[in-house]
Amino acid sequence: MKTILHKFVELIPDTLEEGILYISIEYGTALHKCACGCGKEVVTPLAPDGWELTYNGKTVSLSPSIGNWNFDCNSHYWIRKSEIRWARIWSDSKINETRKVKSIKEKKHVKKKSVKSVILGLVGRKSKRK
């Protein structure tokens, strides 16, 4: 099984090395070169509506899976305990279905965030009046 090393960094380097997952907690992002070897950079935003990073003191895992369907390679894999675990190939209809669900979730998250921002803004204004 192919493994991937990890480096916790403040800033992502200009050039990524093959086989290394660069993790910036400050910027909530993890990047690596595609596990298939095509050389494309894979960006995984760490957020409640993005990817979740697990670090056990020795290895890292990312969830959910990484589906590079915009790349020519169409690779699909998980990073589990610093190992690349290949997923089966998805059909175009499965990819499109997943994209639709993700889009709906993202819109709900943005809407919640917008409502929360308005509420916080109003609360902030009220406290300034006192």
C-alpha positions as CSV (number, residue, x, y, z in Angstrom):
1,M,0.0,0.0,0.0
2,K,1.3,3.5,-0.9
3,T,2.0,5.8,2.0
4,I,2.0,9.6,2.3
5,L,4.1,11.6,4.8
6,H,2.7,14.7,6.4
7,K,4.2,18.1,7.3
8,F,2.4,20.6,9.5
9,V,3.3,24.0,8.0
10,E,2.1,27.6,8.5
11,L,2.3,28.4,4.8
12,I,2.1,25.9,1.9
13,P,5.4,25.9,-0.1
14,D,5.4,27.1,-3.7
15,T,6.5,23.7,-4.9
16,L,4.9,20.5,-3.4
17,E,6.9,17.4,-3.1
18,E,5.4,14.1,-4.2
19,G,4.2,11.9,-1.4
20,I,3.8,14.6,1.3
21,L,0.5,16.0,2.7
22,Y,1.1,19.6,3.7
23,I,-1.2,20.7,6.5
24,S,-1.8,24.3,7.5
25,I,-4.0,24.5,10.6
26,E,-3.8,28.3,10.5
27,Y,-5.3,28.4,7.0
28,G,-7.5,25.3,7.4
29,T,-6.1,23.6,4.4
30,A,-4.2,20.5,3.4
31,L,-2.5,20.1,0.0
32,H,-0.7,17.3,-1.8
33,K,0.1,16.1,-5.2
34,C,-2.4,13.6,-6.6
35,A,-1.7,10.1,-5.4
36,C,-1.9,8.7,-8.9
37,G,1.3,10.4,-9.9
38,C,-0.2,12.8,-12.5
39,G,1.5,15.7,-10.7
40,K,-1.7,17.8,-10.1
41,E,-2.1,19.7,-6.8
42,V,-5.0,18.6,-4.7
43,V,-6.5,21.1,-2.3
44,T,-8.6,19.9,0.6
45,P,-10.2,22.7,2.7
46,L,-10.5,21.6,6.3
47,A,-13.9,22.7,7.5
48,P,-17.3,21.4,8.8
49,D,-18.5,21.3,5.2
50,G,-15.1,20.3,3.7
51,W,-12.6,17.7,4.8
52,E,-11.9,16.5,8.3
53,L,-8.3,15.9,9.4
54,T,-7.5,13.3,12.0
55,Y,-4.0,13.2,13.5
56,N,-3.2,10.5,16.1
57,G,0.3,11.7,17.0
58,K,1.8,9.5,14.3
59,T,-0.4,9.3,11.2
60,V,-3.0,11.4,9.5
61,S,-6.4,10.7,7.9
62,L,-8.7,12.8,5.7
63,S,-12.4,12.3,5.4
64,P,-14.3,12.1,3.1
65,S,-12.6,10.5,0.2
66,I,-10.7,12.5,-2.4
67,G,-12.3,12.4,-5.8
68,N,-10.2,14.2,-8.4
69,W,-12.9,14.1,-11.1
70,N,-11.8,17.4,-12.6
71,F,-8.4,15.9,-13.4
72,D,-7.7,13.7,-16.5
73,C,-6.7,10.8,-14.1
74,N,-10.2,10.8,-12.3
75,S,-8.4,9.3,-9.3
76,H,-10.5,8.5,-6.2
77,Y,-8.9,7.5,-2.9
78,W,-8.9,7.9,0.9
79,I,-6.0,8.9,3.1
80,R,-6.3,6.6,6.1
81,K,-3.5,6.4,8.7
82,S,-1.1,8.0,6.2
83,E,-1.9,5.3,3.6
84,I,-3.5,5.8,0.2
85,R,-6.5,3.5,-0.1
86,W,-7.9,3.4,-3.6
87,A,-11.6,3.6,-4.1
88,R,-13.5,2.0,-7.0
89,I,-14.1,4.0,-10.1
90,W,-17.3,6.0,-10.1
91,S,-19.6,6.4,-13.0
92,D,-20.3,9.8,-14.4
93,S,-23.9,9.7,-13.0
94,K,-22.5,8.9,-9.5
95,I,-20.1,11.8,-9.8
96,N,-22.8,14.2,-10.9
97,E,-25.1,13.0,-8.1
98,T,-22.4,13.6,-5.5
99,R,-21.7,17.0,-6.9
100,K,-25.4,18.0,-6.6
101,V,-25.5,16.9,-3.0
102,K,-22.3,18.7,-2.2
103,S,-23.6,21.9,-3.9
104,I,-26.9,21.7,-1.8
105,K,-24.9,21.2,1.4
106,E,-22.6,24.2,0.5
107,K,-25.6,26.5,-0.2
108,K,-27.1,25.5,3.2
109,H,-23.9,26.2,5.0
110,V,-23.4,29.6,3.3
111,K,-27.0,30.5,4.1
112,K,-26.5,29.5,7.8
113,K,-23.3,31.5,7.9
114,S,-25.0,34.5,6.4
115,V,-27.8,34.4,8.9
116,K,-25.4,34.0,11.7
117,S,-23.3,37.0,10.4
118,V,-26.4,39.1,10.3
119,I,-27.4,38.1,13.8
120,L,-23.9,38.7,15.2
121,G,-23.9,42.1,13.4
122,L,-27.2,43.0,15.0
123,V,-26.0,41.9,18.4
124,G,-22.9,43.9,17.9
125,R,-24.8,47.0,17.0
126,K,-27.1,46.7,20.0
127,S,-24.2,46.4,22.4
128,K,-22.6,49.6,20.9
129,R,-25.8,51.6,21.6
130,K,-25.7,51.0,25.4
